Amino acid sequence: MSTTPAPALTPAALHRLVQEGRAPRLLDVRTPGEFRTAHIPGSHNVPLQTLIDHRAEFLPHLDGDVVLVCRSGQRAARARQTLAGAGLPDLRVLEGGVVAWEAAGSPVERGPERWDMERQVRLVAGSVVLTTGLLGVFVPGAHLIGTAIGAGLTYAALSNSCAMGVLLSKLPYNRGPRADVRALIAGLRSAS
């Protein structure tokens, strides 16, 4: 079994495969809300946490002809790492994610506009820091809450994880309908 990650797939290479009728199965690991806003036609939405929690159930239905997709490639890389650890090392990640795909002029299916997770994290973190900074003028020590947020963001960057993003993904705005693992697996089976 190979321990080296499969190379990332560029948007141009994926677009060429799609045009040639040789498109791999695309697993979009973003939240349902992000997926509904814009996704690559034909992709399947399997949120990252659902994929992690149910990887043993998904594993028999995945193979090397799967490309993992997210907004920028980070969550897809985490999904690839998780699935590689479970015995599926040959999955590829779409380089640059949906952002790069769309920037290359490739088609996306659009739904109602929503803020992506990264923007939501910036709004919440910035609002907390701003509010506690201003509140610190009147309440000694309140600025330390902003300092804690800053420490959390630093840790998120160093560990390539984001606790605030995980918490925000649980809000109704981001969740959408609860993932039905059986339906997701049936969709993957029918696409193979």
Backbone hydrogen bonds, N-H to C=O, Kabsch-Sander energy under -0.5 kcal/mol:
donor,donor_aa,acceptor,acceptor_aa,energy
6,A,89,P,-0.8
6,A,91,L,-0.5
9,L,93,V,-2.6
10,T,8,A,-0.5
14,L,10,T,-2.5
15,H,11,P,-2.8
16,R,12,A,-2.1
17,L,13,A,-2.1
18,V,14,L,-2.5
19,Q,15,H,-2.5
20,E,16,R,-2.0
21,G,18,V,-1.4
22,R,17,L,-2.9
25,R,65,D,-2.4
27,L,25,R,-0.5
27,L,67,V,-2.5
28,D,26,L,-0.6
28,D,44,H,-3.1
29,V,27,L,-0.7
29,V,69,V,-3.0
33,G,174,N,-1.8
35,F,31,T,-2.6
36,R,32,P,-2.6
37,T,33,G,-1.4
38,A,34,E,-1.7
39,H,109,E,-1.9
43,S,40,I,-2.2
44,H,26,L,-3.0
46,V,28,D,-2.1
46,V,44,H,-0.8
48,L,29,V,-2.3
51,L,47,P,-2.6
52,I,48,L,-2.7
53,D,49,Q,-2.9
54,H,50,T,-2.1
55,R,52,I,-1.0
57,E,54,H,-1.0
58,F,54,H,-1.8
59,L,55,R,-2.7
61,H,58,F,-2.3
62,L,59,L,-1.6
66,V,63,D,-0.7
67,V,25,R,-2.8
68,L,92,R,-3.3
69,V,27,L,-3.0
77,A,73,G,-1.8
78,R,74,Q,-1.9
79,A,75,R,-2.4
80,R,76,A,-2.6
81,Q,77,A,-2.4
82,T,78,R,-2.4
83,L,79,A,-2.7
84,A,80,R,-2.5
85,G,81,Q,-2.1
86,A,82,T,-0.8
87,G,84,A,-1.4
88,L,83,L,-2.6
91,L,88,L,-0.7
92,R,66,V,-1.7
94,L,68,L,-2.7
95,E,9,L,-2.7
95,E,93,V,-0.7
96,G,72,S,-0.5
97,G,94,L,-2.0
98,V,70,C,-2.7
99,V,71,R,-2.3
100,A,96,G,-1.6
101,W,97,G,-2.2
102,E,98,V,-2.8
103,A,99,V,-2.3
104,A,100,A,-1.7
105,G,102,E,-1.8
106,S,101,W,-1.8
109,E,39,H,-3.3
111,G,37,T,-2.1
120,Q,116,D,-1.9
121,V,117,M,-2.6
122,R,118,E,-2.1
123,L,119,R,-2.3
124,V,120,Q,-2.6
125,A,121,V,-2.8
126,G,122,R,-2.5
127,S,123,L,-2.5
128,V,124,V,-2.5
129,V,125,A,-2.5
130,L,126,G,-2.7
131,T,127,S,-2.8
132,T,128,V,-2.7
133,G,129,V,-2.1
134,L,130,L,-2.4
135,L,131,T,-2.8
136,G,132,T,-1.7
137,V,134,L,-1.3
138,F,135,L,-1.4
139,V,135,L,-3.1
142,A,139,V,-2.1
144,L,141,G,-1.7
145,I,142,A,-1.7
146,G,142,A,-0.6
147,T,143,H,-1.8
148,A,144,L,-2.2
149,I,145,I,-2.1
150,G,146,G,-2.4
151,A,147,T,-2.3
152,G,148,A,-2.4
153,L,149,I,-2.5
154,T,150,G,-2.2
155,Y,151,A,-2.6
156,A,152,G,-2.5
157,A,153,L,-2.1
158,L,154,T,-2.4
159,S,155,Y,-2.8
160,N,156,A,-1.0
161,S,156,A,-1.4
166,V,162,C,-2.1
167,L,163,A,-2.5
168,L,164,M,-2.9
169,S,165,G,-2.1
170,K,166,V,-0.6
170,K,167,L,-1.2
171,L,168,L,-1.6
174,N,171,L,-1.3
175,R,171,L,-2.1
176,G,172,P,-1.3
181,V,179,A,-0.9
184,L,180,D,-2.5
185,I,181,V,-2.5
186,A,182,R,-2.5
187,G,183,A,-2.3
188,L,184,L,-1.9
189,R,185,I,-2.6
190,S,186,A,-2.3
191,A,187,G,-1.1
192,S,188,L,-0.7
192,S,189,R,-0.8
